Amino acid sequence: MAYMMRPMSPFDPNRYLTLEELLERVEAARREYAPLKGLTQVPDRTVRFYAEQNLLPNVARGRGKKYPADFVWKVLFIRLLTQVHQLKLAHIASAMRQVDVETMRRVVTGEEPLEIASQGDAGAVARHAAKGHKVVSIEPAKGSEDEDAEKSDSGWESLVDHRDVVLRVRTALSPAKRAQLRHIARLIESIVE
């Protein structure tokens, strides 16, 4: 009688995977879980880039290199922060220090929401924490576009101020939404010039 092996949970902390196995599990999870449906496929060079940028712990170099199974959740969590929340590497590194692997798994699988708030927005942090959401608090990077944008005392920020087009947004928006709007602002500026 042949026994069918039950697929291993990608969160087994005692299991190590080759890069190919890691990417297979990342791809399977990307297709399975709703929060990941819109994300692009993860190539092997991306995993190496995340390690080079200290977003993932470095794994010994060489042939036959093995990755801890929890890297599946870490890679997907980074991908979520990059593509959905559009965070910069410095913010992602900060988020990785604040969230444990089990929380990353729950966020990636859609079991738990993740809220990202600026450290200066204590009200947003408190509101989301009161709802039971995991809150990642990020500080604006020095020299970031947040500081470069023109701000007014009324709680609005001017992203585009062209003679024909003006785009202003509330300063209380989440960093992810502001990043999306800054991208739109750059597109608008390229169109009107």
Rosetta blueprint (number, residue, H / E / L):
1 M L
2 A L
3 Y L
4 M L
5 M L
6 R L
7 P L
8 M L
9 S L
10 P L
11 F L
12 D L
13 P L
14 N L
15 R L
16 Y E
17 L E
18 T L
19 L H
20 E H
21 E H
22 L H
23 L H
24 E H
25 R H
26 V H
27 E H
28 A H
29 A H
30 R H
31 R H
32 E H
33 Y L
34 A H
35 P H
36 L H
37 K L
38 G L
39 L L
40 T L
41 Q L
42 V L
43 P L
44 D H
45 R H
46 T H
47 V H
48 R H
49 F H
50 Y H
51 A H
52 E H
53 Q L
54 N L
55 L L
56 L L
57 P L
58 N L
59 V L
60 A L
61 R L
62 G L
63 R L
64 G L
65 K L
66 K L
67 Y E
68 P E
69 A L
70 D L
71 F H
72 V H
73 W H
74 K H
75 V H
76 L H
77 F H
78 I H
79 R H
80 L H
81 L H
82 T H
83 Q H
84 V L
85 H L
86 Q L
87 L L
88 K L
89 L H
90 A H
91 H H
92 I H
93 A H
94 S H
95 A H
96 M H
97 R H
98 Q H
99 V L
100 D L
101 V H
102 E H
103 T H
104 M H
105 R H
106 R H
107 V H
108 V H
109 T H
110 G L
111 E L
112 E L
113 P L
114 L E
115 E E
116 I E
117 A E
118 S E
119 Q L
120 G L
121 D L
122 A H
123 G H
124 A H
125 V H
126 A H
127 R H
128 H H
129 A H
130 A H
131 K L
132 G L
133 H L
134 K E
135 V E
136 V E
137 S E
138 I E
139 E L
140 P L
141 A L
142 K L
143 G L
144 S L
145 E H
146 D H
147 E H
148 D H
149 A L
150 E E
151 K E
152 S L
153 D L
154 S L
155 G L
156 W E
157 E E
158 S E
159 L E
160 V E
161 D E
162 H L
163 R L
164 D L
165 V L
166 V E
167 L E
168 R E
169 V E
170 R E
171 T L
172 A L
173 L L
174 S L
175 P H
176 A H
177 K H
178 R H
179 A H
180 Q H
181 L H
182 R H
183 H H
184 I H
185 A H
186 R H
187 L H
188 I H
189 E H
190 S H
191 I H
192 V H
193 E L
